Amino acid sequence: GGRTWPRVPLERMTQETIVQFSAPVYFVEETEEELTIDIIRLGNLKRTSTVSYSTVDASALAGFKFEFTEGQVTFQEDEFLLSITVNITQDETWSPTLEFNVVLSDPEECILVADGTSCRVKIIDDDMFPSNRYREQLQEGAAGIEKINQWGLFVEYVKLNF
């Protein structure tokens, strides 16, 4: 099981320093090749706070759809927004929308709360199904589809599955 982070009562939020992701889900198109993820700090900003981050495989795997990324961010006094970058891998193979996670850990001079310690990243593929071989014809619409060799399309589908 995963680690359970404490929920912070509202009255403690102004005394505590809370670090979390700015959103629970991020979307990136494969063609963008990198994604910027914002980490925010709430509450007491009058201290230096550090937190570690790392990517975690889900249906998207590091080395195939994105680059494994880890590190630390340090908020200086009065700083409330820092960003990290994850490289996305562009390929020519169709796949459904795939996901990976980014998690925060090892807080120093801050706390992590349950809802903000991880975020999901959804990678939206730009390739045609079942392959890019007939991309131009498919982009033409109905007239282009008429030009596609049905057996050739079937072969591309079979190659996708094996």
C-alpha positions as CSV (number, residue, x, y, z in Angstrom):
1,G,0.0,0.0,0.0
2,G,0.8,3.6,-0.4
3,R,1.7,6.0,2.3
4,T,-1.2,7.9,3.9
5,W,-0.7,11.6,4.4
6,P,-2.5,13.5,7.1
7,R,-5.4,15.8,6.4
8,V,-4.7,19.3,7.8
9,P,-7.5,21.2,9.6
10,L,-8.2,24.6,8.1
11,E,-7.0,26.5,11.3
12,R,-3.5,24.9,11.0
13,M,-3.1,25.9,7.3
14,T,-1.9,29.4,8.1
15,Q,0.8,28.2,10.5
16,E,1.9,25.2,8.4
17,T,3.7,25.2,5.1
18,I,1.9,22.9,2.7
19,V,3.4,21.8,-0.6
20,Q,1.4,20.1,-3.4
21,F,0.8,19.8,-7.1
22,S,-1.2,22.6,-8.6
23,A,-3.5,20.1,-10.4
24,P,-4.4,16.4,-9.9
25,V,-4.2,15.6,-13.6
26,Y,-2.1,17.0,-16.5
27,F,-2.6,16.4,-20.2
28,V,0.2,16.5,-22.8
29,E,0.2,15.7,-26.5
30,E,3.0,13.4,-27.6
31,T,4.1,16.1,-30.1
32,E,4.8,18.6,-27.3
33,E,7.8,16.6,-26.3
34,E,7.9,18.1,-22.7
35,L,5.5,18.9,-20.0
36,T,5.8,21.5,-17.3
37,I,4.2,20.6,-13.9
38,D,3.6,23.2,-11.3
39,I,4.3,22.6,-7.6
40,I,2.7,25.1,-5.2
41,R,3.3,26.1,-1.6
42,L,0.5,27.3,0.6
43,G,0.3,28.6,4.2
44,N,3.4,29.9,5.9
45,L,5.8,31.2,3.3
46,K,8.3,32.6,5.7
47,R,10.7,29.7,5.6
48,T,12.7,27.7,3.1
49,S,11.0,24.4,2.2
50,T,12.2,21.4,0.2
51,V,10.4,18.5,-1.3
52,S,11.5,15.6,-3.6
53,Y,9.7,14.5,-6.7
54,S,9.8,11.5,-9.1
55,T,7.9,10.0,-12.0
56,V,6.3,6.6,-11.5
57,D,5.3,4.2,-14.3
58,A,1.6,3.3,-14.9
59,S,0.3,2.4,-18.3
60,A,3.0,4.7,-19.8
61,L,6.5,3.4,-19.2
62,A,9.7,5.4,-18.6
63,G,12.1,5.0,-21.5
64,F,9.3,4.4,-23.9
65,K,6.7,7.2,-23.5
66,F,8.5,9.6,-21.1
67,E,11.8,10.1,-19.5
68,F,12.2,9.1,-15.9
69,T,12.6,12.3,-13.9
70,E,13.5,12.9,-10.2
71,G,14.9,15.6,-8.1
72,Q,14.2,18.2,-5.5
73,V,12.6,21.7,-5.5
74,T,13.4,24.3,-2.8
75,F,11.1,27.1,-2.1
76,Q,12.8,30.2,-0.8
77,E,11.1,32.6,1.6
78,D,7.9,34.1,0.0
79,E,8.2,31.8,-3.0
80,F,5.0,29.9,-3.8
81,L,5.3,28.4,-7.3
82,L,8.0,26.2,-8.8
83,S,7.9,24.1,-11.9
84,I,9.5,20.8,-13.0
85,T,9.8,19.5,-16.6
86,V,9.3,15.9,-17.8
87,N,10.4,15.0,-21.3
88,I,7.8,13.1,-23.4
89,T,8.9,10.6,-26.1
90,Q,7.6,11.2,-29.6
91,D,7.2,8.0,-31.6
92,E,5.4,6.8,-34.7
93,T,3.4,3.9,-33.1
94,W,-0.2,4.3,-32.3
95,S,-1.2,3.7,-28.7
96,P,-4.2,4.7,-26.6
97,T,-3.9,7.5,-24.1
98,L,-1.3,6.3,-21.6
99,E,-0.6,7.6,-18.1
100,F,2.2,7.9,-15.6
101,N,2.3,9.6,-12.1
102,V,4.5,12.1,-10.5
103,V,4.8,11.9,-6.7
104,L,6.1,14.2,-4.0
105,S,8.1,12.9,-1.0
106,D,10.6,13.7,1.7
107,P,9.3,17.1,2.9
108,E,11.6,19.4,4.7
109,E,10.2,22.4,6.6
110,C,6.7,21.6,5.1
111,I,4.0,19.0,5.1
112,L,2.4,17.0,2.3
113,V,-1.3,16.5,2.4
114,A,-3.3,13.5,1.0
115,D,-4.8,15.1,-2.1
116,G,-1.7,16.9,-3.4
117,T,1.1,14.3,-3.1
118,S,0.7,12.9,-6.6
119,C,-0.6,13.8,-10.0
120,R,-1.5,11.8,-13.1
121,V,-0.1,12.7,-16.5
122,K,-2.1,11.6,-19.6
123,I,-0.1,11.4,-22.8
124,I,-2.4,11.9,-25.8
125,D,-1.0,10.0,-28.8
126,D,-0.9,11.7,-32.3
127,D,-0.5,8.6,-34.4
128,M,-3.3,7.2,-36.6
129,F,-4.9,3.8,-35.8
130,P,-3.7,1.2,-36.6
131,S,-0.6,2.9,-38.0
132,N,0.6,6.1,-39.8
133,R,0.8,4.3,-43.2
134,Y,-2.5,5.7,-44.3
135,R,-2.4,9.0,-42.5
136,E,-2.8,11.2,-45.6
137,Q,-5.8,9.2,-46.9
138,L,-7.5,9.3,-43.5
139,Q,-7.0,13.0,-43.2
140,E,-8.8,13.5,-46.5
141,G,-12.0,12.1,-44.9
142,A,-14.5,9.9,-46.8
143,A,-12.9,10.4,-50.2
144,G,-9.5,9.4,-48.9
145,I,-10.8,6.4,-47.0
146,E,-12.2,5.1,-50.4
147,K,-8.6,5.0,-51.7
148,I,-7.2,2.8,-48.9
149,N,-6.4,-0.8,-49.8
150,Q,-8.6,-2.9,-47.3
151,W,-6.1,-5.8,-47.2
152,G,-3.2,-3.3,-46.5
153,L,-5.2,-1.8,-43.7
154,F,-5.9,-5.3,-42.3
155,V,-2.2,-6.1,-42.4
156,E,-1.4,-2.9,-40.4
157,Y,-4.0,-3.9,-37.8
158,V,-2.5,-7.3,-37.5
159,K,1.0,-5.8,-37.1
160,L,-0.3,-3.6,-34.3
161,N,-1.4,-6.7,-32.3
162,F,1.7,-8.8,-32.7
